[in-house]
Amino acid sequence: MLGCHVVVSGSSGAGKTTLASSLAEALGVALLSKDRLKEALHAALPATEPEQSLQLSFAAMQVLYDIAGRSSTGLVLEANWQPDVDVRRLSGLTVPLVQVFCDVPPELAQQRLRARVASGERHRVHRDAMAPELLRRMVEDVAEPAEPLTIPGPLLRVDTSAEVDIAGLAERILAKSAAEPAQRFTLQPGGWSNEEQVDAYLARVDRLGPRQAGEEMLVDLLPPQPKRILDLGCGDGRLSALVMAARPSVRLVVMVDMSPPMLARARERFAEDTRVEVVDRNLTEPLSDLGTFDVVVAGCAIHHLEDLRKRTLFQEIAQQLHPGGLFANLEVVQSATPELHAQFLAAVGRDEDDPEDRLAPVDAQLDWMRQAGLAHVECLWRWRGLALLAGVAPLLAT
């Protein structure tokens, strides 16, 4: 059984669909191809205009992600991936990924695009088969060499300008799939005050694809010109670093944590950055003396608090945000059943619960955020027991 999803990527005209079809057969798994799904949808919902074709493309991608997200076994996934959207969605899938990048000279990709429409073999549901102008744009879009997707997992580059050794490629994929079992994370006595536990956590966090996907979504939510940031449960400053990199307008970041090893790493990380203040404080204590902020972020920290404190903390945050300010909480949340929680622990490489965890359901936390006075409250992203909960401080009435 294939233990990963194989993501076939590359430019239009690179031969992705042809390779993906042969590869799925060689691996003995199902193929989810966006174009094939779109063509099947067209049979029931005919598209005769470019806008209708585009809507079927969106529907086909939703079907692809829905099936891939529910599958516990490997599939071959192929589409004309959009880096700004699909990197996040692919990274959030629960099954590990191996990327096969179809490498082809731009001139050959352009030639193939023109030839497939001219031959009459291109299905009429696709926009480039509907209008010469849309084909011209597609040809122009592949004038520059494509790059692989920045998704977690091994990358295999394949020259698709010539015949591909499918059997050999399948063997390489199987070897890559078996080469990197999920890294285990063992809790240590003393919890997050334990140097060994902190070091083990920081060594693996960059390899947690779903965590990275949630962080990317959080960064997407940031207002355009924030100046004052509060980071609750900052750890080594990972989330603050992402925020500052994305928003050069930031002038002050107050980072709060109570773990001595994490605080030491945060201070070391930002030792030369005068915008950063690192504060040693337990989140059970009031935060109102820290000031007011444009953005409050938290990364997998608030779930350590009792529910009553979560509620009062949300109230403090709502009062400390400037009007229109953002609260974005990337959080470990309660799963719907013990079985789903066990699956989440296994997916992140843990054998047991953290005794410091006080997990709460998503819906309850959204209600507490609304009751605290935050507006536009929503769960904007979720992968198993990890969710991004966000809300904004209401604007002042005029």
Phi and psi in degrees as a GROMACS rama.xvg file:
@    title "Ramachandran Plot"
@    xaxis  label "Phi"
@    yaxis  label "Psi"
@TYPE xy
-69.3095  128.07  LEU-2
-97.9268  18.1733  GLY-3
-150.05  160.688  CYS-4
-87.7838  134.016  HIS-5
-97.0225  114.515  VAL-6
-97.8548  111.396  VAL-7
-91.7985  117.514  VAL-8
-125.236  171.671  SER-9
141.784  175.31  GLY-10
-74.0102  165.452  SER-11
-59.8041  138.625  SER-12
83.3791  4.59552  GLY-13
-83.5689  -8.53791  ALA-14
91.4594  24.687  GLY-15
-62.9448  -47.2789  LYS-16
-65.4754  -42.0377  THR-17
-62.0576  -47.4298  THR-18
-65.2447  -44.3182  LEU-19
-61.4689  -39.0461  ALA-20
-64.0616  -46.01  SER-21
-67.6072  -36.8974  SER-22
-67.6206  -42.1855  LEU-23
-60.5381  -40.019  ALA-24
-65.7807  -42.144  GLU-25
-66.2131  -35.1232  ALA-26
-84.5636  -14.1981  LEU-27
72.5425  35.0339  GLY-28
-128.664  169.699  VAL-29
-78.9091  151.104  ALA-30
-106.531  129.254  LEU-31
-111.166  103.333  LEU-32
-110.936  127.298  SER-33
-57.96  -44.919  LYS-34
-64.5512  -39.319  ASP-35
-68.6507  -39.0384  ARG-36
-63.1042  -40.8958  LEU-37
-63.0995  -42.2706  LYS-38
-64.5283  -36.9197  GLU-39
-67.4294  -40.497  ALA-40
-63.6174  -35.6745  LEU-41
-60.849  -32.2037  HIS-42
-62.5533  -31.4838  ALA-43
-96.9128  -30.6831  ALA-44
-128.957  79.7527  LEU-45
-57.2237  134.629  PRO-46
-115.039  121.589  ALA-47
-116.424  -8.3206  THR-48
-120.717  152.01  GLU-49
-54.735  -39.111  PRO-50
-65.524  -38.7516  GLU-51
-65.4667  -38.4284  GLN-52
-61.6511  -41.8135  SER-53
-63.0684  -40.3415  LEU-54
-63.7758  -38.2337  GLN-55
-67.6702  -31.3639  LEU-56
-62.2177  -45.499  SER-57
-60.4304  -42.8664  PHE-58
-64.3754  -40.9015  ALA-59
-63.4152  -40.6284  ALA-60
-66.3001  -36.7555  MET-61
-64.654  -41.3127  GLN-62
-62.3872  -44.2232  VAL-63
-58.0585  -49.0331  LEU-64
-68.8786  -35.0822  TYR-65
-63.554  -45.5058  ASP-66
-68.9763  -45.0045  ILE-67
-63.1905  -36.5874  ALA-68
-70.1437  -26.3747  GLY-69
-89.7195  -14.1917  ARG-70
-82.7863  133.6  SER-71
-96.469  -3.42457  SER-72
-117.603  163.618  THR-73
-71.7158  148.036  GLY-74
-134.504  163.751  LEU-75
-99.0093  123.824  VAL-76
-113.518  130.037  LEU-77
-139.815  133.369  GLU-78
-165.329  171.275  ALA-79
-87.0884  81.7712  ASN-80
-65.7677  142.278  TRP-81
-105.572  112.872  GLN-82
-55.1518  -37.292  PRO-83
-71.3022  -19.0371  ASP-84
-114.256  -47.332  VAL-85
-76.7959  -25.8838  ASP-86
-59.1524  -44.4098  VAL-87
-65.3847  -44.1726  ARG-88
-70.7179  -40.1775  ARG-89
-65.8826  -41.3242  LEU-90
-64.3934  -23.3002  SER-91
-84.0469  -5.18085  GLY-92
-69.661  148.499  LEU-93
-80.1277  -22.8999  THR-94
-87.6667  137.924  VAL-95
-56.7002  158.287  PRO-96
-117.018  144.302  LEU-97
-126.498  125.252  VAL-98
-98.5464  132.14  GLN-99
-111.39  111.396  VAL-100
-97.7138  121.351  PHE-101
-83.6724  107.484  CYS-102
-97.3512  121.736  ASP-103
-148.531  143.391  VAL-104
-60.957  141.036  PRO-105
-54.7963  -36.7533  PRO-106
-63.1112  -38.9363  GLU-107
-69.8258  -40.1181  LEU-108
-60.4619  -42.3039  ALA-109
-63.3123  -42.365  GLN-110
-61.1059  -42.9015  GLN-111
-65.1616  -39.8859  ARG-112
-61.0172  -44.6889  LEU-113
-65.8699  -40.8391  ARG-114
-67.9704  -37.5838  ALA-115
-70.4308  -29.9733  ARG-116
-77.1597  -42.3535  VAL-117
-62.9693  -30.2461  ALA-118
-72.4525  -17.1523  SER-119
81.3546  2.93775  GLY-120
-86.0351  -14.737  GLU-121
-70.7599  128.859  ARG-122
-60.9408  139.703  HIS-123
-68.6059  -11.2969  ARG-124
-73.5667  -19.7289  VAL-125
-82.5875  141.903  HIS-126
-63.2004  -35.712  ARG-127
-67.7884  -19.9553  ASP-128
-86.9953  -10.9954  ALA-129
-89.4534  -35.1811  MET-130
-145.756  129.899  ALA-131
-56.9621  -34.6409  PRO-132
-63.3937  -38.7329  GLU-133
-70.5992  -34.658  LEU-134
-64.545  -41.779  LEU-135
-59.8117  -42.699  ARG-136
-63.7521  -40.6189  ARG-137
-64.2161  -40.3243  MET-138
-63.1126  -41.717  VAL-139
-64.1961  -34.796  GLU-140
-66.3685  -22.2138  ASP-141
-103.316  17.8682  VAL-142
-67.5198  -26.0118  ALA-143
-104.552  149.328  GLU-144
-59.0075  139.451  PRO-145
-81.2988  163.797  ALA-146
-125.076  152.956  GLU-147
-63.686  160.61  PRO-148
-73.11  147.008  LEU-149
-90.622  66.3541  THR-150
-110.135  156.589  ILE-151
-68.0805  153.401  PRO-152
109.672  167.3  GLY-153
-63.2702  151.917  PRO-154
-121.203  129.006  LEU-155
-118.882  119.256  LEU-156
-90.7405  134.263  ARG-157
-129.038  128.949  VAL-158
-79.2623  107.088  ASP-159
-99.2486  16.1286  THR-160
-80.5599  -11.9891  SER-161
-132.701  177.89  ALA-162
-62.9244  138.273  GLU-163
-102.959  137.928  VAL-164
-77.9435  91.2593  ASP-165
-64.776  -42.7372  ILE-166
-62.1377  -42.462  ALA-167
-66.5395  -38.6993  GLY-168
-64.4359  -40.6973  LEU-169
-61.5166  -39.412  ALA-170
-64.7928  -40.3218  GLU-171
-64.4455  -39.2646  ARG-172
-65.1157  -44.2504  ILE-173
-62.6779  -38.0268  LEU-174
-66.7225  -42.047  ALA-175
-65.5104  -38.765  LYS-176
-63.502  -34.8079  SER-177
-89.2123  -10.3063  ALA-178
-78.7534  -24.1279  ALA-179
-127.263  78.6011  GLU-180
-64.6143  159.062  PRO-181
-57.8952  129.445  ALA-182
-74.2358  129.695  GLN-183
-82.3256  150.918  ARG-184
-127.805  117.032  PHE-185
-107.899  127.758  THR-186
-71.3663  145.844  LEU-187
-116.81  156.073  GLN-188
-57.5758  136.9  PRO-189
91.9819  -8.25775  GLY-190
57.8932  -130.618  GLY-191
-79.3099  2.82153  TRP-192
-91.4606  -4.02977  SER-193
-90.8376  121.195  ASN-194
-56.5472  -41.3248  GLU-195
-64.8423  -42.3762  GLU-196
-65.0831  -43.0023  GLN-197
-63.3605  -44.2775  VAL-198
-62.3075  -42.3467  ASP-199
-64.7493  -40.3042  ALA-200
-64.7016  -47.5762  TYR-201
-67.3388  -28.6503  LEU-202
-70.8699  -22.9232  ALA-203
-108.706  -14.6517  ARG-204
-63.0211  -31.6757  VAL-205
-68.6985  -15.7049  ASP-206
-100.143  5.40459  ARG-207
-91.394  92.861  LEU-208
-54.2394  -46.2459  GLY-209
-61.4548  -37.6076  PRO-210
-61.233  -43.6099  ARG-211
-63.4325  -38.1658  GLN-212
-63.7836  -41.9109  ALA-213
-64.1599  -38.58  GLY-214
-65.5111  -39.0229  GLU-215
-63.6832  -40.166  GLU-216
-63.7663  -41.5078  MET-217
-60.4572  -45.5909  LEU-218
-61.2683  -36.5724  VAL-219
-61.1853  -27.1265  ASP-220
-79.9376  -16.2293  LEU-221
-59.0369  140.389  LEU-222
-64.0251  161.144  PRO-223
-67.6342  -32.3921  PRO-224
-135.415  54.1277  GLN-225
-71.527  147.358  PRO-226
-115.056  -34.8291  LYS-227
-120.836  124.764  ARG-228
-123.036  137.403  ILE-229
-116.914  125.798  LEU-230
-115.196  111.45  ASP-231
-93.6387  127.183  LEU-232
66.1923  53.4682  GLY-233
-68.5678  -19.7659  CYS-234
60.0922  -132.106  GLY-235
-86.7001  6.54526  ASP-236
92.4475  15.7782  GLY-237
-55.7545  -50.1624  ARG-238
-69.3248  -40.1418  LEU-239
-59.6139  -40.3353  SER-240
-62.4639  -40.1102  ALA-241
-64.4992  -42.1426  LEU-242
-64.348  -46.0484  VAL-243
-66.8315  -34.2764  MET-244
-67.5924  -35.0256  ALA-245
-82.2167  -24.8893  ALA-246
-131.499  90.243  ARG-247
-62.1732  -13.1675  PRO-248
-69.0501  -14.1369  SER-249
-62.0681  130.874  VAL-250
-113.637  -21.9079  ARG-251
-146.831  132.623  LEU-252
-128.246  118.276  VAL-253
-100.188  118.246  VAL-254
-111.389  124.854  MET-255
-117.461  131.429  VAL-256
-159.354  167.445  ASP-257
-124.743  -0.713365  MET-258
-84.8107  115.656  SER-259
-54.6914  -44.5525  PRO-260
-64.2525  -39.4253  PRO-261
-66.1296  -43.9164  MET-262
-59.9502  -40.5653  LEU-263
-62.5972  -40.6486  ALA-264
-71.2935  -35.4155  ARG-265
-65.2032  -44.1021  ALA-266
-64.5866  -37.7585  ARG-267
-67.4854  -40.9486  GLU-268
-63.2551  -38.4747  ARG-269
-112.162  25.8675  PHE-270
-58.1842  -31.764  ALA-271
-99.7679  3.82345  GLU-272
-103.121  107.327  ASP-273
-72.8476  -8.28058  THR-274
-78.4768  -13.3961  ARG-275
-103.945  132.735  VAL-276
-119.773  122.898  GLU-277
-101.985  122.363  VAL-278
-116.008  127.951  VAL-279
-87.1558  104.4  ASP-280
-156.698  141.384  ARG-281
-77.8963  135.318  ASN-282
-68.7657  -6.50148  LEU-283
-73.1175  -15.7412  THR-284
-92.1933  150.993  GLU-285
-59.2467  150.54  PRO-286
-115.711  1.57283  LEU-287
-61.4162  -25.5702  SER-288
-76.1756  -5.0389  ASP-289
-79.3595  -13.7721  LEU-290
110.259  -164.455  GLY-291
-116.834  157.488  THR-292
-144.816  157.783  PHE-293
-84.9487  -30.0524  ASP-294
-143.116  135.418  VAL-295
-119.216  124.626  VAL-296
-120.734  155.051  VAL-297
-145.988  136.118  ALA-298
-122.373  98.8492  GLY-299
55.3979  51.7873  CYS-300
-131.755  -42.4903  ALA-301
-66.9076  -20.906  ILE-302
-68.1495  -7.385  HIS-303
-82.4135  -8.51931  HIS-304
-92.5768  151.28  LEU-305
-64.6633  155.802  GLU-306
-59.5217  -38.8623  ASP-307
-61.8115  -40.612  LEU-308
-69.9647  -35.3215  ARG-309
-55.2359  -45.3521  LYS-310
-65.0043  -44.4788  ARG-311
-70.0276  -31.9651  THR-312
-64.5248  -43.2821  LEU-313
-59.492  -37.4533  PHE-314
-64.7965  -43.5993  GLN-315
-61.2287  -42.9745  GLU-316
-61.7633  -44.97  ILE-317
-59.6468  -35.8837  ALA-318
-78.0112  -25.0006  GLN-319
-91.5413  -10.4471  GLN-320
-80.8305  138.638  LEU-321
-65.525  154.086  HIS-322
-52.2144  129.399  PRO-323
83.1456  -1.49659  GLY-324
-69.8446  156.126  GLY-325
-104.904  135.53  LEU-326
-112.657  119.924  PHE-327
-127.928  117.67  ALA-328
-120.151  102.97  ASN-329
-85.3916  110.473  LEU-330
-135.477  147.997  GLU-331
-80.6449  126.424  VAL-332
-124.885  166.654  VAL-333
-74.3549  132.114  GLN-334
-79.542  162.864  SER-335
-69.0394  -30.0872  ALA-336
-139.294  157.943  THR-337
-58.2429  -33.4757  PRO-338
-64.7279  -43.1899  GLU-339
-66.6609  -35.325  LEU-340
-65.3747  -40.3161  HIS-341
-63.7233  -38.1425  ALA-342
-65.4671  -38.6139  GLN-343
-62.5571  -47.6042  PHE-344
-58.15  -43.6944  LEU-345
-64.0628  -39.2341  ALA-346
-66.4197  -28.0121  ALA-347
-100.024  9.46328  VAL-348
79.7206  26.6448  GLY-349
-114.533  144.556  ARG-350
-99.5194  -11.8081  ASP-351
-152.216  163.909  GLU-352
-74.2423  150.437  ASP-353
-75.4306  122.927  ASP-354
-61.58  -16.0491  PRO-355
-82.445  -11.2865  GLU-356
-70.7315  138.774  ASP-357
-131.959  74.0549  ARG-358
-72.6937  140.314  LEU-359
-125.191  150.662  ALA-360
-65.4916  153.7  PRO-361
-59.9927  -49.4812  VAL-362
-60.2806  -40.268  ASP-363
-63.1285  -42.4493  ALA-364
-67.8188  -36.6402  GLN-365
-63.4537  -39.8393  LEU-366
-63.0189  -42.4573  ASP-367
-63.9008  -36.6374  TRP-368
-66.171  -41.0105  MET-369
-65.464  -43.0583  ARG-370
-63.9582  -27.2259  GLN-371
-73.6679  -12.2338  ALA-372
107.578  4.65107  GLY-373
-79.0866  149.837  LEU-374
-113.808  165.829  ALA-375
51.8656  42.5083  HIS-376
-78.9352  132.784  VAL-377
-161.404  152.504  GLU-378
-88.6002  107.672  CYS-379
-92.6794  -11.8114  LEU-380
-162.636  142.68  TRP-381
-151.61  139.754  ARG-382
-135.307  109.702  TRP-383
48.7758  -116.608  ARG-384
-94.7233  22.3102  GLY-385
-124.802  129.154  LEU-386
-142.833  153.798  ALA-387
-108.777  112.537  LEU-388
-107.4  131.078  LEU-389
-142.034  152.255  ALA-390
-160.081  166.613  GLY-391
-126.541  152.065  VAL-392
-74.1927  133.947  ALA-393
-60.7539  148.582  PRO-394
-72.9619  151.041  LEU-395
-69.0319  140.716  LEU-396
-68.4538  142.196  ALA-397
